[in-house]
Amino acid sequence: MTRVTVLGGCGAVGSIAVSTLAALTDFSEVVVADIDVAKAKRMIGQLGAACLSATRVDALDASSMREVIKGSDVVLNCVGPFYQFGSPILKAVVQAGINYVDISDDVDATRAQLDLSKQAERQGVSACIGMGSSPGVTNLLAKFCADQLLEQVEAIDIFHAHGGEPTEGAGVIGHRFHAMTSEIPVYLDGQYKTVHFFDPAGIALREEVEFRELGKYQVYPYPHPETITLPRYIKCRRVTNKGTVLPDEYFRFIVDLVKLGIVGETPIEVKGQKVAPRDFAIAYIVHERERILRETKFGEQRGCVKIVVTGKKQGKPHQFVFSMASRGQAMGEGTGIPAAFGATLMQRGKILQKGVLPPEACIKPLEFLAVMQEFLKLKKVAGKGSPLRIESIDSEGHKEELSL
């Protein structure tokens, strides 16, 4: 018997990870652990896979966590926000001596989790953190390029845009507030630096980017962990991460509210009631989102992740552009599927290093891509081609599309 426990298993990301793990069949038991056990039971009933079971877990209760993960071969953590839940959950899993994968996309959480690496080593635990889309796939494609395609890497620039998901809850919007009000690390000219979303240095890093199948959009510096982990494992001079949420009107609406400072957590009195500005802002954004999507005629959900790796090949400047675009898929697919691949690789013995590590430090990119191709065949979408597109641009500007 092999068991994977998916924490937050019936959420937007966790539910996709669960269905992916069930399809790959490496685990004889996939436990859907969530605080809403009724929802978890409904979900596994809809999926109908014999390997699935449901249980309740309270991620803030250490005893609940210990009981639920007991007997697992791998724990896949999809409970966010990671700046709140990342380290406590990882500590509990490490103390239990169980291998671990998560989708942590917060810089502060990543730093705190990396500090647990020695403890994980002592416990004989392999922990791969940030195994989603960005971070996750972005890290592995940059590593693939550095290992297989370029002789020298000078810059890794990561861009992402997505929008139109069926819903955006308070957790997603709160995470966006966190990103806009936190220090944003960037790696420029071979040195780590920090900027803020609204300061002159942060504004200077904004740029227009063309996304495959989406069009051109302005992107903004984001505090994603690639900028602090990739330079540790790939010698280069620059690593940036920039993104946006679609449509533009919706994202600018959020930016304006944050810029006005309506994100504080200290309650103020409004007509005899105590209201935290942050709670009001989140409720207002949720309320207005449908109107904005309707008025902009945005249509189906869509997104794209783009990784541009610049360097030298045969002594001449060269650039590779990786794009993964999707239509009709929510952010959950882009994050949950790679997370499931990470747990699968862990179970297959492909992640052997002990400690807390980002994907580029513990996963071989070609092995990840092999699981992706396997999954596409299982889902009978191989005939449509891989969602990954690779463009090679030489020193004279000649472009060529590559296939794996």
C-alpha positions in Angstrom: 0.0 0.0 0.0 1.3 3.4 -0.9 -0.4 6.6 0.4 -0.3 10.2 -0.5 -2.2 12.7 1.7 -3.2 15.9 0.0 -3.8 18.7 2.5 -6.4 21.2 1.2 -7.4 18.4 -1.1 -10.8 19.8 -2.2 -9.6 23.4 -2.9 -9.1 24.9 -6.3 -5.5 23.5 -6.6 -5.8 20.5 -4.3 -8.8 19.0 -6.2 -6.8 19.1 -9.4 -3.8 17.5 -7.8 -6.1 14.8 -6.4 -7.6 13.9 -9.8 -4.2 13.9 -11.4 -2.8 11.6 -8.8 -5.7 9.3 -9.2 -5.1 9.2 -12.9 -1.4 8.4 -12.6 -2.1 5.5 -10.2 1.3 5.5 -8.4 -0.4 5.6 -5.1 -2.9 2.9 -4.0 -4.5 5.4 -1.7 -5.0 9.2 -2.2 -6.3 10.8 1.0 -8.3 14.1 0.5 -7.6 15.9 3.7 -9.6 19.2 4.2 -11.3 21.1 6.9 -14.5 20.8 4.9 -14.8 17.0 5.0 -18.4 17.1 3.6 -17.1 18.9 0.5 -14.2 16.4 0.3 -16.6 13.4 0.4 -18.8 15.0 -2.3 -15.7 15.5 -4.5 -14.4 12.0 -4.3 -17.9 10.7 -5.0 -17.9 12.8 -8.2 -14.4 11.5 -9.2 -15.4 7.9 -8.5 -11.8 6.5 -8.2 -11.5 3.6 -5.8 -8.1 4.9 -4.5 -9.7 8.0 -3.0 -10.7 8.6 0.7 -11.7 11.7 2.6 -10.8 12.9 6.1 -11.0 16.1 8.1 -7.9 18.1 9.0 -7.4 21.3 10.8 -4.1 22.7 9.5 -3.7 24.9 12.6 -4.0 22.0 15.0 -0.8 20.0 15.4 -2.5 16.9 16.8 -5.0 16.9 13.9 -2.1 17.2 11.5 -0.1 14.3 13.1 -3.1 12.0 13.1 -4.1 12.7 9.4 -0.6 12.3 7.9 0.3 9.2 9.9 1.2 6.3 7.6 1.6 8.5 4.5 4.5 8.0 2.1 4.2 11.5 0.8 2.3 14.6 2.0 1.3 17.1 -0.7 0.4 20.4 0.9 -2.0 22.7 -1.0 -3.1 24.8 2.0 -2.5 28.5 1.6 -1.6 31.2 2.1 1.9 29.8 2.6 3.2 32.8 4.5 0.7 31.6 7.2 0.6 27.8 6.8 3.8 26.8 5.0 6.3 26.5 7.9 4.0 25.0 10.5 2.8 22.3 8.2 6.3 21.5 6.9 7.5 21.3 10.5 4.8 18.8 11.4 5.5 16.6 8.4 9.3 16.7 9.0 8.8 15.7 12.6 6.8 12.8 11.4 9.6 11.7 9.0 7.5 11.9 5.9 8.5 13.1 2.4 6.8 16.3 1.4 5.8 18.5 -1.6 4.1 21.8 -1.7 3.1 24.7 -4.0 4.5 27.5 -1.8 4.7 30.8 -3.8 5.6 33.3 -1.1 9.2 34.5 -0.7 8.9 34.9 3.1 7.5 31.4 3.4 10.2 30.0 1.2 13.0 31.5 3.3 11.4 30.2 6.5 11.0 26.7 5.0 14.5 26.6 3.6 15.7 27.3 7.2 14.2 23.9 8.1 16.5 22.0 5.7 18.9 20.8 8.3 16.1 19.4 10.5 14.7 17.6 7.4 18.1 16.1 6.7 18.4 14.8 10.2 15.0 13.2 9.9 15.9 11.7 6.5 13.1 13.7 4.8 13.0 15.0 1.2 11.0 18.1 0.9 10.4 19.8 -2.5 8.8 23.2 -2.0 7.3 25.5 -4.6 6.3 22.7 -7.1 3.5 24.5 -8.9 3.5 26.6 -12.0 5.4 29.7 -10.8 7.4 28.6 -8.9 7.8 25.0 -10.1 7.6 24.5 -13.8 9.4 27.8 -14.3 12.3 26.6 -12.2 12.6 23.3 -14.1 12.4 24.9 -17.6 15.1 27.4 -16.6 17.3 24.5 -15.3 16.6 22.5 -18.5 17.8 25.4 -20.6 20.9 25.9 -18.5 21.8 22.2 -18.6 20.8 21.2 -22.1 20.5 24.3 -24.4 22.9 27.1 -23.4 26.6 27.1 -22.7 26.3 30.2 -20.5 23.2 31.8 -18.9 23.1 35.5 -18.4 19.4 36.2 -17.5 16.2 34.3 -16.5 13.1 36.4 -16.8 9.7 34.9 -15.8 6.4 36.3 -16.8 2.8 35.1 -16.0 -0.7 36.3 -16.8 -4.0 34.7 -16.0 -7.6 35.5 -15.4 -11.3 34.7 -15.7 -11.3 31.8 -13.2 -14.9 30.9 -12.1 -14.3 32.3 -8.6 -11.6 34.2 -6.7 -11.9 33.8 -2.9 -10.7 35.9 0.0 -7.5 33.8 0.2 -6.5 34.6 -3.4 -7.2 38.3 -3.1 -5.5 38.4 0.4 -2.4 36.8 -1.2 -2.4 39.5 -3.9 -2.5 42.2 -1.2 0.5 40.4 0.5 2.4 40.5 -2.8 1.8 44.2 -3.3 2.8 45.2 0.2 5.8 43.0 0.8 9.4 43.5 -0.2 10.0 42.0 -3.7 13.4 40.4 -4.2 15.1 40.6 -7.6 18.5 39.4 -8.7 20.1 42.2 -10.8 23.7 42.5 -12.0 24.7 39.4 -10.0 23.3 40.8 -6.7 20.2 40.3 -4.6 18.1 43.5 -4.2 14.6 44.4 -3.0 12.0 46.7 -4.5 8.5 47.5 -3.5 5.4 47.4 -5.8 4.8 51.2 -5.7 8.3 52.6 -5.2 10.3 54.1 -8.2 12.5 51.0 -8.5 9.5 48.7 -8.6 7.7 50.9 -11.1 10.8 51.0 -13.3 10.8 47.2 -13.6 7.3 47.2 -15.1 7.2 46.3 -18.8 4.9 45.3 -21.7 5.2 41.6 -22.5 3.7 39.6 -25.4 2.0 36.3 -24.2 1.3 33.5 -26.5 -2.4 33.2 -27.3 -3.2 36.1 -24.9 -1.7 39.3 -26.4 0.4 42.0 -24.8 0.0 43.1 -21.2 1.9 45.2 -18.7 3.5 43.0 -16.0 4.6 44.0 -12.5 7.4 42.7 -10.2 6.0 39.8 -8.1 7.6 38.4 -4.9 7.8 34.8 -6.2 10.6 32.6 -4.9 12.4 31.9 -8.2 14.4 35.1 -7.7 16.0 33.8 -4.5 16.5 30.2 -5.4 17.5 30.0 -9.1 20.7 32.0 -8.7 21.8 29.5 -6.1 21.8 26.7 -8.7 22.2 28.4 -12.0 25.1 30.9 -12.5 23.7 34.0 -14.1 23.5 37.8 -13.7 19.7 38.4 -13.6 16.5 36.7 -12.4 13.2 38.5 -12.4 9.6 37.4 -11.9 6.8 39.7 -13.1 3.1 39.0 -13.6 -0.4 40.4 -13.8 -4.0 39.3 -13.5 -6.5 39.6 -16.3 -8.4 41.6 -17.4 -6.4 44.8 -17.0 -9.4 46.7 -15.6 -9.7 44.2 -12.8 -6.1 44.2 -11.8 -5.9 48.0 -11.9 -8.9 48.1 -9.7 -7.1 46.0 -7.0 -3.9 48.1 -7.5 -5.8 51.3 -6.8 -7.4 50.0 -3.6 -4.0 48.8 -2.3 -2.4 52.1 -3.3 -5.1 54.0 -1.3 -4.1 51.9 1.7 -7.4 50.2 2.2 -5.7 46.9 3.2 -5.1 47.5 6.9 -6.1 44.9 9.5 -6.9 47.3 12.4 -10.7 47.6 12.6 -12.3 51.0 12.3 -15.8 51.9 13.5 -18.4 52.3 10.8 -22.0 53.1 12.0 -21.4 51.4 15.3 -19.7 48.3 13.8 -16.0 47.4 13.8 -14.7 46.7 10.3 -11.2 46.0 9.2 -10.4 47.9 5.9 -8.8 44.7 4.5 -12.0 42.8 5.0 -14.0 45.5 3.3 -11.6 45.7 0.4 -11.7 41.9 -0.2 -15.5 41.9 0.0 -15.7 44.9 -2.4 -13.3 43.2 -4.9 -15.3 40.0 -4.8 -18.5 42.0 -5.3 -17.2 44.0 -8.3 -15.3 41.2 -10.1 -18.3 39.8 -11.9 -19.3 43.2 -13.1 -15.8 43.9 -14.5 -15.6 40.5 -16.3 -19.0 41.1 -17.8 -18.4 44.7 -18.9 -15.1 43.8 -20.4 -16.6 40.8 -22.2 -13.6 38.8 -21.0 -15.0 35.4 -21.8 -13.4 32.1 -20.9 -10.6 31.7 -18.3 -7.1 31.7 -19.7 -3.5 32.2 -18.8 0.1 31.9 -19.9 3.5 31.4 -18.2 6.5 32.6 -20.2 10.2 31.9 -19.3 12.9 33.8 -21.3 16.4 32.5 -20.8 19.2 34.6 -22.3 22.8 33.5 -22.7 25.3 32.2 -25.1 25.4 29.2 -27.5 28.5 28.3 -29.5 30.0 31.6 -28.2 27.2 33.8 -29.6 24.2 35.5 -27.9 21.2 33.2 -27.9 17.7 33.2 -26.3 15.2 30.5 -25.6 11.6 31.3 -24.9 9.3 28.8 -23.1 5.6 29.4 -23.2 2.8 27.4 -21.6 -0.6 28.8 -22.5 -4.1 27.5 -21.8 -7.7 28.4 -22.5 -10.6 27.1 -20.6 -8.4 26.1 -17.7 -8.2 27.9 -14.3 -5.1 28.6 -12.3 -5.8 25.4 -10.4 -4.8 23.2 -13.4 -1.6 25.1 -13.9 -0.6 24.7 -10.3 -2.3 21.4 -9.2 -1.1 19.2 -12.1 2.7 20.0 -11.6 2.3 19.5 -7.9 0.9 16.0 -8.5 3.8 15.3 -10.8 6.2 16.3 -8.0 4.5 13.9 -5.5 4.6 11.2 -8.2 8.4 11.7 -8.8 8.9 11.6 -5.0 7.1 8.3 -4.8 9.0 6.9 -7.8 12.3 7.5 -6.0 13.4 10.3 -8.4 13.9 12.8 -5.6 16.6 11.5 -3.4 18.2 14.5 -1.8 17.4 15.0 1.9 16.5 18.5 3.2 14.2 21.3 2.0 14.9 22.1 -1.6 13.3 24.1 -4.5 12.5 22.1 -7.7 15.6 23.0 -9.6 17.7 21.5 -6.8 16.1 18.1 -6.6 14.1 17.3 -9.8 15.7 16.4 -13.1 13.7 18.4 -15.7 13.6 15.6 -18.3 12.1 13.3 -15.7 9.4 15.9 -15.0 8.7 16.3 -18.7 8.4 12.5 -19.0 5.7 12.4 -16.4 3.9 15.3 -18.2 3.9 13.3 -21.5 2.7 10.2 -19.6 -0.2 12.2 -18.2 -1.1 13.7 -21.5 -1.4 10.3 -23.0 -3.6 9.1 -20.1 -5.9 12.0 -20.6 -6.0 11.4 -24.4 -4.8 14.9 -25.3 -1.5 13.9 -26.7 -2.9 14.4 -30.2 -3.5 18.0 -29.5 0.2 18.4 -28.7 2.0 19.5 -25.6 1.0 22.8 -24.0 4.7 23.7 -23.9 6.1 25.7 -26.8 9.9 26.4 -27.1 11.3 29.2 -29.4 15.0 29.5 -30.2 16.2 32.9 -31.2 19.8 33.2 -32.5 22.2 36.2 -32.5 20.8 37.4 -35.8 17.2 37.3 -34.7 16.3 34.1 -36.6 13.5 32.2 -34.8 12.9 28.5 -34.8 10.3 26.5 -32.9 11.6 23.4 -31.1 9.9 20.3 -29.8 10.9 17.9 -27.1 
